């Protein structure tokens, strides 16, 4: 799945997003493009749970 995440401004933010996804989808491969806010999650992951986890870390998931 691909998500648009707002609010990431540095590698620390990207790592926080990565960690939050890891809590709900530990086996998923995560790719984060900091500049565009694009987050790709490959593997079996519940999209709603991933979005909730990211928002729980303080970021906004668009769409
Ligand atoms: Cu940051």
PDB file of the backbone (N, CA, C, O) and the ligand in Angstrom, with CONECT records:
HET     CU  A 101       1
ATOM      1  N   UNK A   1       0.844  -1.194   0.000  1.00  0.00           N
ATOM      2  CA  UNK A   1       0.000   0.000   0.000  1.00  0.00           C
ATOM      3  C   UNK A   1       0.869   1.230   0.000  1.00  0.00           C
ATOM      4  O   UNK A   1       2.031   1.192   0.405  1.00  0.00           O
ATOM      5  N   UNK A   2       0.291   2.326  -0.461  1.00  0.00           N
ATOM      6  CA  UNK A   2       1.049   3.573  -0.468  1.00  0.00           C
ATOM      7  C   UNK A   2       0.219   4.632   0.251  1.00  0.00           C
ATOM      8  O   UNK A   2      -0.970   4.803  -0.017  1.00  0.00           O
ATOM      9  N   UNK A   3       0.868   5.330   1.158  1.00  0.00           N
ATOM     10  CA  UNK A   3       0.175   6.348   1.939  1.00  0.00           C
ATOM     11  C   UNK A   3       0.868   7.685   1.744  1.00  0.00           C
ATOM     12  O   UNK A   3       2.070   7.758   1.486  1.00  0.00           O
ATOM     13  N   UNK A   4       0.079   8.735   1.873  1.00  0.00           N
ATOM     14  CA  UNK A   4       0.627  10.077   1.843  1.00  0.00           C
ATOM     15  C   UNK A   4       0.618  10.594   3.283  1.00  0.00           C
ATOM     16  O   UNK A   4      -0.441  10.765   3.886  1.00  0.00           O
ATOM     17  N   UNK A   5       1.809  10.838   3.820  1.00  0.00           N
ATOM     18  CA  UNK A   5       1.907  11.242   5.217  1.00  0.00           C
ATOM     19  C   UNK A   5       2.397  12.680   5.297  1.00  0.00           C
ATOM     20  O   UNK A   5       3.412  13.040   4.700  1.00  0.00           O
ATOM     21  N   UNK A   6       1.665  13.490   6.039  1.00  0.00           N
ATOM     22  CA  UNK A   6       2.051  14.897   6.218  1.00  0.00           C
ATOM     23  C   UNK A   6       2.675  15.103   7.596  1.00  0.00           C
ATOM     24  O   UNK A   6       2.277  14.468   8.573  1.00  0.00           O
ATOM     25  N   UNK A   7       3.643  15.988   7.657  1.00  0.00           N
ATOM     26  CA  UNK A   7       4.209  16.361   8.937  1.00  0.00           C
ATOM     27  C   UNK A   7       5.616  15.842   9.172  1.00  0.00           C
ATOM     28  O   UNK A   7       6.229  16.136  10.198  1.00  0.00           O
ATOM     29  N   UNK A   8       6.133  15.058   8.209  1.00  0.00           N
ATOM     30  CA  UNK A   8       7.506  14.569   8.367  1.00  0.00           C
ATOM     31  C   UNK A   8       8.469  15.634   7.857  1.00  0.00           C
ATOM     32  O   UNK A   8       8.382  16.063   6.706  1.00  0.00           O
ATOM     33  N   UNK A   9       9.382  16.053   8.718  1.00  0.00           N
ATOM     34  CA  UNK A   9      10.296  17.113   8.306  1.00  0.00           C
ATOM     35  C   UNK A   9      11.755  16.695   8.344  1.00  0.00           C
ATOM     36  O   UNK A   9      12.608  17.405   7.811  1.00  0.00           O
ATOM     37  N   UNK A  10      12.060  15.569   8.956  1.00  0.00           N
ATOM     38  CA  UNK A  10      13.463  15.163   9.042  1.00  0.00           C
ATOM     39  C   UNK A  10      13.556  13.651   9.191  1.00  0.00           C
ATOM     40  O   UNK A  10      12.539  12.962   9.270  1.00  0.00           O
ATOM     41  N   UNK A  11      14.774  13.145   9.228  1.00  0.00           N
ATOM     42  CA  UNK A  11      14.961  11.697   9.352  1.00  0.00           C
ATOM     43  C   UNK A  11      14.384  11.169  10.660  1.00  0.00           C
ATOM     44  O   UNK A  11      13.945  10.022  10.731  1.00  0.00           O
ATOM     45  N   UNK A  12      14.387  12.013  11.699  1.00  0.00           N
ATOM     46  CA  UNK A  12      13.802  11.590  12.969  1.00  0.00           C
ATOM     47  C   UNK A  12      12.321  11.300  12.816  1.00  0.00           C
ATOM     48  O   UNK A  12      11.808  10.325  13.365  1.00  0.00           O
ATOM     49  N   UNK A  13      11.634  12.157  12.062  1.00  0.00           N
ATOM     50  CA  UNK A  13      10.211  11.931  11.796  1.00  0.00           C
ATOM     51  C   UNK A  13      10.029  10.639  11.011  1.00  0.00           C
ATOM     52  O   UNK A  13       9.173   9.817  11.339  1.00  0.00           O
ATOM     53  N   UNK A  14      10.837  10.466   9.976  1.00  0.00           N
ATOM     54  CA  UNK A  14      10.720   9.262   9.148  1.00  0.00           C
ATOM     55  C   UNK A  14      10.932   8.017  10.009  1.00  0.00           C
ATOM     56  O   UNK A  14      10.232   7.018   9.848  1.00  0.00           O
ATOM     57  N   UNK A  15      11.898   8.084  10.919  1.00  0.00           N
ATOM     58  CA  UNK A  15      12.139   6.936  11.806  1.00  0.00           C
ATOM     59  C   UNK A  15      10.964   6.695  12.739  1.00  0.00           C
ATOM     60  O   UNK A  15      10.623   5.548  13.026  1.00  0.00           O
ATOM     61  N   UNK A  16      10.345   7.768  13.213  1.00  0.00           N
ATOM     62  CA  UNK A  16       9.180   7.619  14.088  1.00  0.00           C
ATOM     63  C   UNK A  16       8.039   6.953  13.331  1.00  0.00           C
ATOM     64  O   UNK A  16       7.347   6.092  13.875  1.00  0.00           O
ATOM     65  N   UNK A  17       7.840   7.350  12.075  1.00  0.00           N
ATOM     66  CA  UNK A  17       6.800   6.735  11.250  1.00  0.00           C
ATOM     67  C   UNK A  17       7.135   5.262  11.023  1.00  0.00           C
ATOM     68  O   UNK A  17       6.267   4.395  11.123  1.00  0.00           O
ATOM     69  N   UNK A  18       8.394   4.994  10.718  1.00  0.00           N
ATOM     70  CA  UNK A  18       8.836   3.617  10.490  1.00  0.00           C
ATOM     71  C   UNK A  18       8.579   2.751  11.732  1.00  0.00           C
ATOM     72  O   UNK A  18       8.092   1.625  11.632  1.00  0.00           O
ATOM     73  N   UNK A  19       8.915   3.299  12.890  1.00  0.00           N
ATOM     74  CA  UNK A  19       8.694   2.545  14.134  1.00  0.00           C
ATOM     75  C   UNK A  19       7.218   2.288  14.377  1.00  0.00           C
ATOM     76  O   UNK A  19       6.830   1.196  14.791  1.00  0.00           O
ATOM     77  N   UNK A  20       6.397   3.298  14.117  1.00  0.00           N
ATOM     78  CA  UNK A  20       4.965   3.136  14.378  1.00  0.00           C
ATOM     79  C   UNK A  20       4.374   2.076  13.457  1.00  0.00           C
ATOM     80  O   UNK A  20       3.498   1.315  13.869  1.00  0.00           O
ATOM     81  N   UNK A  21       4.843   2.022  12.220  1.00  0.00           N
ATOM     82  CA  UNK A  21       4.361   0.984  11.300  1.00  0.00           C
ATOM     83  C   UNK A  21       4.842  -0.378  11.771  1.00  0.00           C
ATOM     84  O   UNK A  21       4.110  -1.365  11.694  1.00  0.00           O
ATOM     85  N   UNK A  22       6.078  -0.426  12.260  1.00  0.00           N
ATOM     86  CA  UNK A  22       6.648  -1.692  12.732  1.00  0.00           C
ATOM     87  C   UNK A  22       5.860  -2.315  13.873  1.00  0.00           C
ATOM     88  O   UNK A  22       5.888  -3.530  14.065  1.00  0.00           O
ATOM     89  N   UNK A  23       5.155  -1.478  14.628  1.00  0.00           N
ATOM     90  CA  UNK A  23       4.381  -2.014  15.758  1.00  0.00           C
ATOM     91  C   UNK A  23       3.167  -2.791  15.279  1.00  0.00           C
ATOM     92  O   UNK A  23       2.770  -3.767  15.916  1.00  0.00           O
ATOM     93  N   UNK A  24       2.569  -2.376  14.165  1.00  0.00           N
ATOM     94  CA  UNK A  24       1.365  -3.064  13.691  1.00  0.00           C
ATOM     95  C   UNK A  24       1.661  -3.999  12.517  1.00  0.00           C
ATOM     96  O   UNK A  24       0.848  -4.865  12.194  1.00  0.00           O
ATOM     97  N   UNK A  25       2.816  -3.826  11.881  1.00  0.00           N
ATOM     98  CA  UNK A  25       3.178  -4.679  10.752  1.00  0.00           C
ATOM     99  C   UNK A  25       4.669  -4.969  10.787  1.00  0.00           C
ATOM    100  O   UNK A  25       5.432  -4.470   9.960  1.00  0.00           O
ATOM    101  N   UNK A  26       5.078  -5.790  11.764  1.00  0.00           N
ATOM    102  CA  UNK A  26       6.511  -5.998  12.007  1.00  0.00           C
ATOM    103  C   UNK A  26       7.258  -6.592  10.818  1.00  0.00           C
ATOM    104  O   UNK A  26       8.459  -6.366  10.669  1.00  0.00           O
ATOM    105  N   UNK A  27       6.563  -7.350   9.969  1.00  0.00           N
ATOM    106  CA  UNK A  27       7.254  -8.034   8.875  1.00  0.00           C
ATOM    107  C   UNK A  27       7.234  -7.231   7.577  1.00  0.00           C
ATOM    108  O   UNK A  27       7.844  -7.634   6.586  1.00  0.00           O
ATOM    109  N   UNK A  28       6.540  -6.103   7.581  1.00  0.00           N
ATOM    110  CA  UNK A  28       6.382  -5.349   6.336  1.00  0.00           C
ATOM    111  C   UNK A  28       7.661  -4.597   5.991  1.00  0.00           C
ATOM    112  O   UNK A  28       8.422  -4.183   6.865  1.00  0.00           O
ATOM    113  N   UNK A  29       7.872  -4.432   4.681  1.00  0.00           N
ATOM    114  CA  UNK A  29       8.991  -3.625   4.226  1.00  0.00           C
ATOM    115  C   UNK A  29       8.468  -2.206   4.047  1.00  0.00           C
ATOM    116  O   UNK A  29       7.450  -1.986   3.392  1.00  0.00           O
ATOM    117  N   UNK A  30       9.171  -1.254   4.632  1.00  0.00           N
ATOM    118  CA  UNK A  30       8.690   0.132   4.623  1.00  0.00           C
ATOM    119  C   UNK A  30       9.679   1.019   3.876  1.00  0.00           C
ATOM    120  O   UNK A  30      10.878   1.006   4.153  1.00  0.00           O
ATOM    121  N   UNK A  31       9.160   1.782   2.932  1.00  0.00           N
ATOM    122  CA  UNK A  31       9.991   2.755   2.224  1.00  0.00           C
ATOM    123  C   UNK A  31       9.389   4.133   2.426  1.00  0.00           C
ATOM    124  O   UNK A  31       8.196   4.342   2.203  1.00  0.00           O
ATOM    125  N   UNK A  32      10.224   5.072   2.849  1.00  0.00           N
ATOM    126  CA  UNK A  32       9.726   6.415   3.127  1.00  0.00           C
ATOM    127  C   UNK A  32      10.480   7.425   2.279  1.00  0.00           C
ATOM    128  O   UNK A  32      11.710   7.460   2.283  1.00  0.00           O
ATOM    129  N   UNK A  33       9.733   8.246   1.554  1.00  0.00           N
ATOM    130  CA  UNK A  33      10.311   9.331   0.782  1.00  0.00           C
ATOM    131  C   UNK A  33      10.004  10.609   1.530  1.00  0.00           C
ATOM    132  O   UNK A  33       8.892  11.134   1.469  1.00  0.00           O
ATOM    133  N   UNK A  34      10.999  11.098   2.231  1.00  0.00           N
ATOM    134  CA  UNK A  34      10.789  12.218   3.146  1.00  0.00           C
ATOM    135  C   UNK A  34      10.263  13.461   2.424  1.00  0.00           C
ATOM    136  O   UNK A  34       9.325  14.105   2.896  1.00  0.00           O
ATOM    137  N   UNK A  35      10.859  13.793   1.297  1.00  0.00           N
ATOM    138  CA  UNK A  35      10.510  15.041   0.605  1.00  0.00           C
ATOM    139  C   UNK A  35       9.051  15.079   0.167  1.00  0.00           C
ATOM    140  O   UNK A  35       8.386  16.107   0.289  1.00  0.00           O
ATOM    141  N   UNK A  36       8.562  13.963  -0.339  1.00  0.00           N
ATOM    142  CA  UNK A  36       7.187  13.938  -0.859  1.00  0.00           C
ATOM    143  C   UNK A  36       6.188  13.463   0.180  1.00  0.00           C
ATOM    144  O   UNK A  36       4.986  13.671   0.014  1.00  0.00           O
ATOM    145  N   UNK A  37       6.655  12.833   1.244  1.00  0.00           N
ATOM    146  CA  UNK A  37       5.748  12.284   2.238  1.00  0.00           C
ATOM    147  C   UNK A  37       5.160  10.944   1.850  1.00  0.00           C
ATOM    148  O   UNK A  37       4.259  10.427   2.510  1.00  0.00           O
ATOM    149  N   UNK A  38       5.691  10.383   0.754  1.00  0.00           N
ATOM    150  CA  UNK A  38       5.167   9.098   0.301  1.00  0.00           C
ATOM    151  C   UNK A  38       5.727   7.960   1.147  1.00  0.00           C
ATOM    152  O   UNK A  38       6.937   7.862   1.356  1.00  0.00           O
ATOM    153  N   UNK A  39       4.829   7.102   1.630  1.00  0.00           N
ATOM    154  CA  UNK A  39       5.237   5.956   2.451  1.00  0.00           C
ATOM    155  C   UNK A  39       4.709   4.685   1.805  1.00  0.00           C
ATOM    156  O   UNK A  39       3.499   4.518   1.651  1.00  0.00           O
ATOM    157  N   UNK A  40       5.609   3.796   1.429  1.00  0.00           N
ATOM    158  CA  UNK A  40       5.209   2.521   0.827  1.00  0.00           C
ATOM    159  C   UNK A  40       5.377   1.413   1.853  1.00  0.00           C
ATOM    160  O   UNK A  40       6.428   1.289   2.481  1.00  0.00           O
ATOM    161  N   UNK A  41       4.346   0.619   2.015  1.00  0.00           N
ATOM    162  CA  UNK A  41       4.401  -0.515   2.942  1.00  0.00           C
ATOM    163  C   UNK A  41       4.127  -1.772   2.136  1.00  0.00           C
ATOM    164  O   UNK A  41       3.024  -1.953   1.619  1.00  0.00           O
ATOM    165  N   UNK A  42       5.120  -2.639   2.025  1.00  0.00           N
ATOM    166  CA  UNK A  42       4.967  -3.879   1.278  1.00  0.00           C
ATOM    167  C   UNK A  42       4.822  -5.039   2.239  1.00  0.00           C
ATOM    168  O   UNK A  42       5.549  -5.139   3.228  1.00  0.00           O
ATOM    169  N   UNK A  43       3.900  -5.894   1.945  1.00  0.00           N
ATOM    170  CA  UNK A  43       3.667  -7.042   2.806  1.00  0.00           C
ATOM    171  C   UNK A  43       2.239  -7.028   3.291  1.00  0.00           C
ATOM    172  O   UNK A  43       1.441  -6.178   2.898  1.00  0.00           O
ATOM    173  N   UNK A  44       1.926  -7.982   4.151  1.00  0.00           N
ATOM    174  CA  UNK A  44       0.554  -8.048   4.635  1.00  0.00           C
ATOM    175  C   UNK A  44       0.413  -7.116   5.821  1.00  0.00           C
ATOM    176  O   UNK A  44       0.974  -7.353   6.890  1.00  0.00           O
ATOM    177  N   UNK A  45      -0.339  -6.061   5.616  1.00  0.00           N
ATOM    178  CA  UNK A  45      -0.572  -5.109   6.693  1.00  0.00           C
ATOM    179  C   UNK A  45      -1.979  -4.559   6.544  1.00  0.00           C
ATOM    180  O   UNK A  45      -2.450  -4.338   5.428  1.00  0.00           O
ATOM    181  N   UNK A  46      -2.632  -4.344   7.639  1.00  0.00           N
ATOM    182  CA  UNK A  46      -3.972  -3.761   7.645  1.00  0.00           C
ATOM    183  C   UNK A  46      -3.833  -2.246   7.465  1.00  0.00           C
ATOM    184  O   UNK A  46      -3.296  -1.551   8.326  1.00  0.00           O
ATOM    185  N   UNK A  47      -4.327  -1.755   6.332  1.00  0.00           N
ATOM    186  CA  UNK A  47      -4.131  -0.345   5.985  1.00  0.00           C
ATOM    187  C   UNK A  47      -4.663   0.585   7.069  1.00  0.00           C
ATOM    188  O   UNK A  47      -4.030   1.585   7.407  1.00  0.00           O
ATOM    189  N   UNK A  48      -5.829   0.249   7.611  1.00  0.00           N
ATOM    190  CA  UNK A  48      -6.424   1.122   8.626  1.00  0.00           C
ATOM    191  C   UNK A  48      -5.560   1.142   9.881  1.00  0.00           C
ATOM    192  O   UNK A  48      -5.378   2.188  10.503  1.00  0.00           O
ATOM    193  N   UNK A  49      -5.030  -0.023  10.249  1.00  0.00           N
ATOM    194  CA  UNK A  49      -4.183  -0.104  11.448  1.00  0.00           C
ATOM    195  C   UNK A  49      -2.886   0.668  11.246  1.00  0.00           C
ATOM    196  O   UNK A  49      -2.395   1.331  12.160  1.00  0.00           O
ATOM    197  N   UNK A  50      -2.339   0.573  10.033  1.00  0.00           N
ATOM    198  CA  UNK A  50      -1.107   1.310   9.739  1.00  0.00           C
ATOM    199  C   UNK A  50      -1.370   2.815   9.827  1.00  0.00           C
ATOM    200  O   UNK A  50      -0.592   3.555  10.429  1.00  0.00           O
ATOM    201  N   UNK A  51      -2.469   3.258   9.225  1.00  0.00           N
ATOM    202  CA  UNK A  51      -2.796   4.685   9.251  1.00  0.00           C
ATOM    203  C   UNK A  51      -3.000   5.163  10.686  1.00  0.00           C
ATOM    204  O   UNK A  51      -2.545   6.242  11.064  1.00  0.00           O
ATOM    205  N   UNK A  52      -3.691   4.345  11.476  1.00  0.00           N
ATOM    206  CA  UNK A  52      -3.927   4.727  12.882  1.00  0.00           C
ATOM    207  C   UNK A  52      -2.610   4.832  13.636  1.00  0.00           C
ATOM    208  O   UNK A  52      -2.414   5.751  14.431  1.00  0.00           O
ATOM    209  N   UNK A  53      -1.708   3.890  13.386  1.00  0.00           N
ATOM    210  CA  UNK A  53      -0.419   3.890  14.087  1.00  0.00           C
ATOM    211  C   UNK A  53       0.377   5.145  13.737  1.00  0.00           C
ATOM    212  O   UNK A  53       0.992   5.766  14.604  1.00  0.00           O
ATOM    213  N   UNK A  54       0.357   5.511  12.449  1.00  0.00           N
ATOM    214  CA  UNK A  54       1.101   6.699  12.017  1.00  0.00           C
ATOM    215  C   UNK A  54       0.507   7.948  12.671  1.00  0.00           C
ATOM    216  O   UNK A  54       1.237   8.822  13.139  1.00  0.00           O
ATOM    217  N   UNK A  55      -0.824   8.020  12.698  1.00  0.00           N
ATOM    218  CA  UNK A  55      -1.458   9.190  13.305  1.00  0.00           C
ATOM    219  C   UNK A  55      -1.220   9.207  14.808  1.00  0.00           C
ATOM    220  O   UNK A  55      -1.112  10.271  15.417  1.00  0.00           O
ATOM    221  N   UNK A  56      -1.138   8.018  15.402  1.00  0.00           N
ATOM    222  CA  UNK A  56      -0.844   7.924  16.827  1.00  0.00           C
ATOM    223  C   UNK A  56       0.552   8.447  17.163  1.00  0.00           C
ATOM    224  O   UNK A  56       0.819   8.863  18.290  1.00  0.00           O
ATOM    225  N   UNK A  57       1.437   8.418  16.165  1.00  0.00           N
ATOM    226  CA  UNK A  57       2.799   8.929  16.354  1.00  0.00           C
ATOM    227  C   UNK A  57       2.852  10.436  16.107  1.00  0.00           C
ATOM    228  O   UNK A  57       3.907  11.055  16.252  1.00  0.00           O
ATOM    229  N   UNK A  58       1.701  11.031  15.730  1.00  0.00           N
ATOM    230  CA  UNK A  58       1.646  12.480  15.609  1.00  0.00           C
ATOM    231  C   UNK A  58       1.708  13.021  14.191  1.00  0.00           C
ATOM    232  O   UNK A  58       1.938  14.212  13.984  1.00  0.00           O
ATOM    233  N   UNK A  59       1.501  12.139  13.209  1.00  0.00           N
ATOM    234  CA  UNK A  59       1.530  12.594  11.819  1.00  0.00           C
ATOM    235  C   UNK A  59       0.159  12.439  11.194  1.00  0.00           C
ATOM    236  O   UNK A  59      -0.701  11.738  11.726  1.00  0.00           O
ATOM    237  N   UNK A  60      -0.039  13.093  10.070  1.00  0.00           N
ATOM    238  CA  UNK A  60      -1.329  13.089   9.405  1.00  0.00           C
ATOM    239  C   UNK A  60      -1.248  12.195   8.167  1.00  0.00           C
ATOM    240  O   UNK A  60      -0.328  12.316   7.358  1.00  0.00           O
ATOM    241  N   UNK A  61      -2.209  11.313   8.036  1.00  0.00           N
ATOM    242  CA  UNK A  61      -2.295  10.500   6.829  1.00  0.00           C
ATOM    243  C   UNK A  61      -3.382  11.092   5.942  1.00  0.00           C
ATOM    244  O   UNK A  61      -4.536  11.198   6.358  1.00  0.00           O
ATOM    245  N   UNK A  62      -3.019  11.479   4.722  1.00  0.00           N
ATOM    246  CA  UNK A  62      -3.976  12.094   3.807  1.00  0.00           C
ATOM    247  C   UNK A  62      -4.678  11.033   2.992  1.00  0.00           C
ATOM    248  O   UNK A  62      -4.098  10.002   2.652  1.00  0.00           O
ATOM    249  N   UNK A  63      -5.921  11.296   2.686  1.00  0.00           N
ATOM    250  CA  UNK A  63      -6.669  10.411   1.805  1.00  0.00           C
ATOM    251  C   UNK A  63      -7.216   9.174   2.469  1.00  0.00           C
ATOM    252  O   UNK A  63      -7.864   8.358   1.814  1.00  0.00           O
TER     253      UNK A  63
HETATM  254 CU    CU A 101      11.556  15.353  12.288  1.00  0.00          CU
END
